[in-house]
Amino acid sequence: MKRIVLLAMLAALLAGCNTLQGMGKDIQQGGAALERAAKQ
């Protein structure tokens, strides 16, 4: 269940970015969220 929520959040972040720089930040934040979920 957590994975589905995280993937949905990641998809929303990627859909919201306008520039390549913004996309890089979104991907980085998504990776950090996945790391936090993996540690739990």
Secondary structure, DSSP 8 states (H G I E B T S, - for coil): -HHHHHHHHHHHHHHH--SHHHHHHHHHHHHHHHHHHHH-
